Amino acid sequence: MKFVIRKEFKDLIPPSSDDELDGLEKRILYEGCRDPLVLWFDEEEGEHFLIDGHQRYEIIQRLGLKHYQTKVIKLPEDMEPEEWIVENQFSRRNLDTCYLIWFSIL
């Protein structure tokens, strides 16, 4: 499926450390990309946007892998994709609560 990578979506989340990226790449080499890349369809623009899996996608592309899954989600009407991205990452990684406070005032 074709999708667009928006820099402002990708840049919302602090990058992983070199060790974390190395571990992710090793897992993808060994197991393939287990988790689907998450896409959001923007009805106004008529395009799918990557909202979760930016680092996995970069690794997939660098390794030249052809097989990976995507999953299209529908956001609640009152939720912006930026909000979903931060909330999704907060549940996975040790993002500082100050980050959420900073995000909420943007």
PAFIPA-67223 format. One record per atom (N, C-alpha, C): residue number from 0; residue in three letters; atom name; x, y, z. Coordinates in steps of 0.05 Angstrom, whole numbers. Layout:
<recs>
+-----+------+------+--------+--------+--------+
! seq ! type ! atom !     c1 !     c2 !     c3 !
+-----+------+------+--------+--------+--------+
! NUM !  ALA !   CA !      X !      Y !      Z !
...
+-----+------+------+--------+--------+--------+
</recs>
This chain:
<recs>
+-----+------+------+--------+--------+--------+
! seq ! type ! atom !     c1 !     c2 !     c3 !
+-----+------+------+--------+--------+--------+
!   0 !  MET !    N !     17 !    -24 !      0 !
!   0 !  MET !   CA !      0 !      0 !      0 !
!   0 !  MET !    C !     18 !     25 !      0 !
!   1 !  LYS !    N !     11 !     44 !    -16 !
!   1 !  LYS !   CA !     26 !     69 !    -17 !
!   1 !  LYS !    C !     18 !     87 !      7 !
!   2 !  PHE !    N !     38 !    101 !     18 !
!   2 !  PHE !   CA !     32 !    119 !     39 !
!   2 !  PHE !    C !     53 !    141 !     39 !
!   3 !  VAL !    N !     46 !    162 !     54 !
!   3 !  VAL !   CA !     63 !    186 !     55 !
!   3 !  VAL !    C !     76 !    187 !     83 !
!   4 !  ILE !    N !    101 !    196 !     84 !
!   4 !  ILE !   CA !    114 !    201 !    110 !
!   4 !  ILE !    C !    115 !    231 !    114 !
!   5 !  ARG !    N !    102 !    240 !    134 !
!   5 !  ARG !   CA !    102 !    269 !    141 !
!   5 !  ARG !    C !    123 !    274 !    162 !
!   6 !  LYS !    N !    141 !    292 !    156 !
!   6 !  LYS !   CA !    163 !    298 !    174 !
!   6 !  LYS !    C !    153 !    306 !    201 !
!   7 !  GLU !    N !    132 !    322 !    202 !
!   7 !  GLU !   CA !    122 !    332 !    228 !
!   7 !  GLU !    C !    111 !    309 !    245 !
!   8 !  PHE !    N !    101 !    287 !    232 !
!   8 !  PHE !   CA !     92 !    264 !    248 !
!   8 !  PHE !    C !    116 !    249 !    258 !
!   9 !  LYS !    N !    135 !    244 !    241 !
!   9 !  LYS !   CA !    159 !    229 !    248 !
!   9 !  LYS !    C !    175 !    243 !    271 !
!  10 !  ASP !    N !    176 !    269 !    269 !
!  10 !  ASP !   CA !    192 !    285 !    288 !
!  10 !  ASP !    C !    179 !    288 !    316 !
!  11 !  LEU !    N !    154 !    279 !    319 !
!  11 !  LEU !   CA !    141 !    282 !    345 !
!  11 !  LEU !    C !    154 !    265 !    367 !
!  12 !  ILE !    N !    166 !    243 !    359 !
!  12 !  ILE !   CA !    177 !    224 !    378 !
!  12 !  ILE !    C !    207 !    226 !    379 !
!  13 !  PRO !    N !    219 !    227 !    403 !
!  13 !  PRO !   CA !    248 !    228 !    405 !
!  13 !  PRO !    C !    260 !    203 !    392 !
!  14 !  PRO !    N !    282 !    206 !    378 !
!  14 !  PRO !   CA !    295 !    182 !    366 !
!  14 !  PRO !    C !    305 !    162 !    386 !
!  15 !  SER !    N !    306 !    137 !    377 !
!  15 !  SER !   CA !    317 !    116 !    394 !
!  15 !  SER !    C !    347 !    119 !    395 !
!  16 !  SER !    N !    359 !    107 !    415 !
!  16 !  SER !   CA !    388 !    107 !    417 !
!  16 !  SER !    C !    400 !     88 !    396 !
!  17 !  ASP !    N !    425 !     91 !    391 !
!  17 !  ASP !   CA !    439 !     73 !    372 !
!  17 !  ASP !    C !    436 !     44 !    380 !
!  18 !  ASP !    N !    437 !     38 !    406 !
!  18 !  ASP !   CA !    434 !     10 !    416 !
!  18 !  ASP !    C !    406 !      0 !    410 !
!  19 !  GLU !    N !    386 !     17 !    415 !
!  19 !  GLU !   CA !    358 !      9 !    410 !
!  19 !  GLU !    C !    354 !      4 !    380 !
!  20 !  LEU !    N !    364 !     21 !    363 !
!  20 !  LEU !   CA !    361 !     17 !    335 !
!  20 !  LEU !    C !    376 !     -8 !    325 !
!  21 !  ASP !    N !    399 !    -13 !    336 !
!  21 !  ASP !   CA !    414 !    -37 !    329 !
!  21 !  ASP !    C !    398 !    -62 !    337 !
!  22 !  GLY !    N !    387 !    -61 !    361 !
!  22 !  GLY !   CA !    371 !    -84 !    370 !
!  22 !  GLY !    C !    346 !    -88 !    352 !
!  23 !  LEU !    N !    333 !    -66 !    345 !
!  23 !  LEU !   CA !    310 !    -68 !    327 !
!  23 !  LEU !    C !    317 !    -80 !    300 !
!  24 !  GLU !    N !    339 !    -70 !    289 !
!  24 !  GLU !   CA !    348 !    -81 !    263 !
!  24 !  GLU !    C !    354 !   -111 !    265 !
!  25 !  LYS !    N !    367 !   -119 !    286 !
!  25 !  LYS !   CA !    373 !   -148 !    290 !
!  25 !  LYS !    C !    348 !   -164 !    292 !
!  26 !  ARG !    N !    328 !   -154 !    307 !
!  26 !  ARG !   CA !    302 !   -168 !    309 !
!  26 !  ARG !    C !    288 !   -170 !    282 !
!  27 !  ILE !    N !    289 !   -148 !    267 !
!  27 !  ILE !   CA !    276 !   -149 !    240 !
!  27 !  ILE !    C !    290 !   -168 !    222 !
!  28 !  LEU !    N !    317 !   -169 !    223 !
!  28 !  LEU !   CA !    332 !   -188 !    206 !
!  28 !  LEU !    C !    325 !   -217 !    214 !
!  29 !  TYR !    N !    322 !   -222 !    240 !
!  29 !  TYR !   CA !    317 !   -249 !    249 !
!  29 !  TYR !    C !    288 !   -257 !    246 !
!  30 !  GLU !    N !    269 !   -239 !    253 !
!  30 !  GLU !   CA !    241 !   -247 !    253 !
!  30 !  GLU !    C !    224 !   -234 !    232 !
!  31 !  GLY !    N !    235 !   -215 !    217 !
!  31 !  GLY !   CA !    219 !   -199 !    199 !
!  31 !  GLY !    C !    206 !   -177 !    215 !
!  32 !  CYS !    N !    191 !   -161 !    202 !
!  32 !  CYS !   CA !    177 !   -139 !    216 !
!  32 !  CYS !    C !    151 !   -150 !    227 !
!  33 !  ARG !    N !    151 !   -157 !    253 !
!  33 !  ARG !   CA !    128 !   -170 !    266 !
!  33 !  ARG !    C !    104 !   -152 !    268 !
!  34 !  ASP !    N !    108 !   -127 !    275 !
!  34 !  ASP !   CA !     86 !   -108 !    279 !
!  34 !  ASP !    C !     80 !    -93 !    254 !
!  35 !  PRO !    N !     54 !    -90 !    248 !
!  35 !  PRO !   CA !     47 !    -75 !    223 !
!  35 !  PRO !    C !     54 !    -45 !    227 !
!  36 !  LEU !    N !     60 !    -33 !    204 !
!  36 !  LEU !   CA !     63 !     -4 !    204 !
!  36 !  LEU !    C !     34 !      7 !    205 !
!  37 !  VAL !    N !     30 !     27 !    221 !
!  37 !  VAL !   CA !      3 !     38 !    225 !
!  37 !  VAL !    C !     -1 !     63 !    207 !
!  38 !  LEU !    N !    -22 !     62 !    192 !
!  38 !  LEU !   CA !    -28 !     84 !    173 !
!  38 !  LEU !    C !    -55 !     96 !    182 !
!  39 !  TRP !    N !    -57 !    122 !    175 !
!  39 !  TRP !   CA !    -82 !    137 !    180 !
!  39 !  TRP !    C !    -90 !    149 !    153 !
!  40 !  PHE !    N !   -115 !    146 !    145 !
!  40 !  PHE !   CA !   -125 !    157 !    120 !
!  40 !  PHE !    C !   -137 !    184 !    125 !
!  41 !  ASP !    N !   -125 !    204 !    113 !
!  41 !  ASP !   CA !   -135 !    232 !    115 !
!  41 !  ASP !    C !   -155 !    236 !     93 !
!  42 !  GLU !    N !   -180 !    237 !    100 !
!  42 !  GLU !   CA !   -201 !    240 !     79 !
!  42 !  GLU !    C !   -199 !    266 !     64 !
!  43 !  GLU !    N !   -191 !    288 !     77 !
!  43 !  GLU !   CA !   -188 !    313 !     63 !
!  43 !  GLU !    C !   -166 !    313 !     42 !
!  44 !  GLU !    N !   -144 !    300 !     48 !
!  44 !  GLU !   CA !   -122 !    298 !     29 !
!  44 !  GLU !    C !   -123 !    274 !     11 !
!  45 !  GLY !    N !   -140 !    254 !     19 !
!  45 !  GLY !   CA !   -143 !    230 !      3 !
!  45 !  GLY !    C !   -118 !    213 !      2 !
!  46 !  GLU !    N !   -102 !    214 !     24 !
!  46 !  GLU !   CA !    -77 !    198 !     25 !
!  46 !  GLU !    C !    -75 !    184 !     51 !
!  47 !  HIS !    N !    -59 !    162 !     51 !
!  47 !  HIS !   CA !    -52 !    148 !     76 !
!  47 !  HIS !    C !    -26 !    160 !     86 !
!  48 !  PHE !    N !    -24 !    163 !    112 !
!  48 !  PHE !   CA !      0 !    174 !    125 !
!  48 !  PHE !    C !     10 !    154 !    146 !
!  49 !  LEU !    N !     36 !    150 !    147 !
!  49 !  LEU !   CA !     48 !    133 !    167 !
!  49 !  LEU !    C !     48 !    148 !    194 !
!  50 !  ILE !    N !     36 !    135 !    214 !
!  50 !  ILE !   CA !     35 !    148 !    240 !
!  50 !  ILE !    C !     48 !    130 !    262 !
!  51 !  ASP !    N !     56 !    106 !    255 !
!  51 !  ASP !   CA !     71 !     89 !    274 !
!  51 !  ASP !    C !     88 !     70 !    258 !
!  52 !  GLY !    N !    114 !     69 !    264 !
!  52 !  GLY !   CA !    132 !     51 !    251 !
!  52 !  GLY !    C !    153 !     64 !    234 !
!  53 !  HIS !    N !    158 !     89 !    239 !
!  53 !  HIS !   CA !    177 !    104 !    222 !
!  53 !  HIS !    C !    205 !     91 !    223 !
!  54 !  GLN !    N !    214 !     83 !    246 !
!  54 !  GLN !   CA !    241 !     71 !    249 !
!  54 !  GLN !    C !    241 !     43 !    236 !
!  55 !  ARG !    N !    220 !     28 !    241 !
!  55 !  ARG !   CA !    218 !      1 !    228 !
!  55 !  ARG !    C !    218 !      4 !    198 !
!  56 !  TYR !    N !    204 !     24 !    187 !
!  56 !  TYR !   CA !    203 !     27 !    158 !
!  56 !  TYR !    C !    230 !     35 !    147 !
!  57 !  GLU !    N !    244 !     52 !    161 !
!  57 !  GLU !   CA !    271 !     60 !    152 !
!  57 !  GLU !    C !    290 !     35 !    151 !
!  58 !  ILE !    N !    288 !     18 !    171 !
!  58 !  ILE !   CA !    304 !     -6 !    172 !
!  58 !  ILE !    C !    296 !    -25 !    149 !
!  59 !  ILE !    N !    270 !    -28 !    145 !
!  59 !  ILE !   CA !    260 !    -45 !    124 !
!  59 !  ILE !    C !    270 !    -36 !     97 !
!  60 !  GLN !    N !    269 !    -10 !     92 !
!  60 !  GLN !   CA !    279 !      1 !     67 !
!  60 !  GLN !    C !    309 !     -3 !     64 !
!  61 !  ARG !    N !    324 !      3 !     85 !
!  61 !  ARG !   CA !    353 !      0 !     84 !
!  61 !  ARG !    C !    361 !    -29 !     78 !
!  62 !  LEU !    N !    347 !    -48 !     90 !
!  62 !  LEU !   CA !    353 !    -77 !     86 !
!  62 !  LEU !    C !    342 !    -87 !     60 !
!  63 !  GLY !    N !    324 !    -72 !     47 !
!  63 !  GLY !   CA !    313 !    -81 !     21 !
!  63 !  GLY !    C !    291 !   -102 !     25 !
!  64 !  LEU !    N !    279 !   -103 !     48 !
!  64 !  LEU !   CA !    258 !   -123 !     53 !
!  64 !  LEU !    C !    233 !   -115 !     38 !
!  65 !  LYS !    N !    219 !   -135 !     27 !
!  65 !  LYS !   CA !    195 !   -129 !     11 !
!  65 !  LYS !    C !    169 !   -136 !     26 !
!  66 !  HIS !    N !    171 !   -152 !     47 !
!  66 !  HIS !   CA !    147 !   -162 !     60 !
!  66 !  HIS !    C !    144 !   -150 !     88 !
!  67 !  TYR !    N !    123 !   -134 !     91 !
!  67 !  TYR !   CA !    116 !   -123 !    116 !
!  67 !  TYR !    C !     86 !   -117 !    115 !
!  68 !  GLN !    N !     74 !   -115 !    138 !
!  68 !  GLN !   CA !     45 !   -110 !    139 !
!  68 !  GLN !    C !     40 !    -81 !    146 !
!  69 !  THR !    N !     17 !    -72 !    136 !
!  69 !  THR !   CA !      7 !    -46 !    144 !
!  69 !  THR !    C !    -21 !    -50 !    156 !
!  70 !  LYS !    N !    -29 !    -31 !    172 !
!  70 !  LYS !   CA !    -55 !    -31 !    185 !
!  70 !  LYS !    C !    -66 !     -2 !    184 !
!  71 !  VAL !    N !    -89 !      1 !    173 !
!  71 !  VAL !   CA !   -102 !     27 !    171 !
!  71 !  VAL !    C !   -121 !     30 !    195 !
!  72 !  ILE !    N !   -118 !     52 !    210 !
!  72 !  ILE !   CA !   -135 !     57 !    232 !
!  72 !  ILE !    C !   -152 !     82 !    227 !
!  73 !  LYS !    N !   -175 !     83 !    240 !
!  73 !  LYS !   CA !   -192 !    106 !    239 !
!  73 !  LYS !    C !   -190 !    119 !    266 !
!  74 !  LEU !    N !   -184 !    145 !    266 !
!  74 !  LEU !   CA !   -182 !    160 !    291 !
!  74 !  LEU !    C !   -210 !    169 !    299 !
!  75 !  PRO !    N !   -214 !    172 !    325 !
!  75 !  PRO !   CA !   -239 !    184 !    335 !
!  75 !  PRO !    C !   -241 !    212 !    323 !
!  76 !  GLU !    N !   -265 !    221 !    319 !
!  76 !  GLU !   CA !   -269 !    248 !    306 !
!  76 !  GLU !    C !   -256 !    270 !    322 !
!  77 !  ASP !    N !   -254 !    268 !    348 !
!  77 !  ASP !   CA !   -242 !    289 !    364 !
!  77 !  ASP !    C !   -212 !    286 !    369 !
!  78 !  MET !    N !   -199 !    268 !    354 !
!  78 !  MET !   CA !   -171 !    263 !    358 !
!  78 !  MET !    C !   -155 !    270 !    333 !
!  79 !  GLU !    N !   -134 !    285 !    337 !
!  79 !  GLU !   CA !   -115 !    292 !    316 !
!  79 !  GLU !    C !    -94 !    270 !    314 !
!  80 !  PRO !    N !    -83 !    265 !    290 !
!  80 !  PRO !   CA !    -62 !    244 !    288 !
!  80 !  PRO !    C !    -38 !    249 !    307 !
!  81 !  GLU !    N !    -31 !    274 !    310 !
!  81 !  GLU !   CA !     -9 !    280 !    328 !
!  81 !  GLU !    C !    -14 !    270 !    357 !
!  82 !  GLU !    N !    -38 !    274 !    366 !
!  82 !  GLU !   CA !    -46 !    264 !    393 !
!  82 !  GLU !    C !    -44 !    234 !    394 !
!  83 !  TRP !    N !    -54 !    220 !    374 !
!  83 !  TRP !   CA !    -53 !    191 !    374 !
!  83 !  TRP !    C !    -24 !    182 !    375 !
!  84 !  ILE !    N !     -6 !    194 !    359 !
!  84 !  ILE !   CA !     22 !    186 !    357 !
!  84 !  ILE !    C !     35 !    188 !    385 !
!  85 !  VAL !    N !     31 !    210 !    398 !
!  85 !  VAL !   CA !     43 !    214 !    425 !
!  85 !  VAL !    C !     32 !    195 !    445 !
!  86 !  GLU !    N !      6 !    192 !    446 !
!  86 !  GLU !   CA !     -7 !    173 !    465 !
!  86 !  GLU !    C !      2 !    145 !    460 !
!  87 !  ASN !    N !      4 !    137 !    435 !
!  87 !  ASN !   CA !     13 !    110 !    428 !
!  87 !  ASN !    C !     42 !    105 !    437 !
!  88 !  GLN !    N !     59 !    124 !    433 !
!  88 !  GLN !   CA !     87 !    121 !    441 !
!  88 !  GLN !    C !     90 !    122 !    471 !
!  89 !  PHE !    N !     74 !    139 !    484 !
!  89 !  PHE !   CA !     76 !    141 !    513 !
!  89 !  PHE !    C !     70 !    114 !    526 !
!  90 !  SER !    N !     52 !     99 !    514 !
!  90 !  SER !   CA !     45 !     73 !    526 !
!  90 !  SER !    C !     67 !     53 !    521 !
!  91 !  ARG !    N !     86 !     58 !    503 !
!  91 !  ARG !   CA !    107 !     39 !    497 !
!  91 !  ARG !    C !    134 !     46 !    509 !
!  92 !  ARG !    N !    141 !     71 !    508 !
!  92 !  ARG !   CA !    168 !     79 !    515 !
!  92 !  ARG !    C !    167 !     96 !    540 !
!  93 !  ASN !    N !    190 !    101 !    551 !
!  93 !  ASN !   CA !    192 !    117 !    575 !
!  93 !  ASN !    C !    194 !    146 !    568 !
!  94 !  LEU !    N !    173 !    157 !    556 !
!  94 !  LEU !   CA !    172 !    185 !    550 !
!  94 !  LEU !    C !    167 !    200 !    576 !
!  95 !  ASP !    N !    181 !    221 !    580 !
!  95 !  ASP !   CA !    177 !    237 !    604 !
!  95 !  ASP !    C !    150 !    250 !    604 !
!  96 !  THR !    N !    137 !    252 !    627 !
!  96 !  THR !   CA !    111 !    265 !    628 !
!  96 !  THR !    C !    113 !    295 !    620 !
!  97 !  CYS !    N !    137 !    307 !    623 !
!  97 !  CYS !   CA !    141 !    334 !    614 !
!  97 !  CYS !    C !    137 !    336 !    584 !
!  98 !  TYR !    N !    143 !    314 !    570 !
!  98 !  TYR !   CA !    139 !    314 !    541 !
!  98 !  TYR !    C !    109 !    316 !    534 !
!  99 !  LEU !    N !     93 !    302 !    549 !
!  99 !  LEU !   CA !     64 !    304 !    545 !
!  99 !  LEU !    C !     53 !    332 !    551 !
! 100 !  ILE !    N !     64 !    343 !    573 !
! 100 !  ILE !   CA !     55 !    371 !    580 !
! 100 !  ILE !    C !     64 !    390 !    557 !
! 101 !  TRP !    N !     88 !    387 !    548 !
! 101 !  TRP !   CA !     98 !    404 !    526 !
! 101 !  TRP !    C !     80 !    400 !    501 !
! 102 !  PHE !    N !     74 !    375 !    495 !
! 102 !  PHE !   CA !     57 !    369 !    471 !
! 102 !  PHE !    C !     30 !    382 !    474 !
! 103 !  SER !    N !     19 !    381 !    498 !
! 103 !  SER !   CA !     -9 !    390 !    502 !
! 103 !  SER !    C !    -11 !    420 !    498 !
! 104 !  ILE !    N !     11 !    435 !    501 !
! 104 !  ILE !   CA !      8 !    464 !    497 !
! 104 !  ILE !    C !     14 !    473 !    469 !
! 105 !  LEU !    N !     22 !    455 !    451 !
! 105 !  LEU !   CA !     27 !    462 !    423 !
! 105 !  LEU !    C !      1 !    469 !    409 !
+-----+------+------+--------+--------+--------+
</recs>
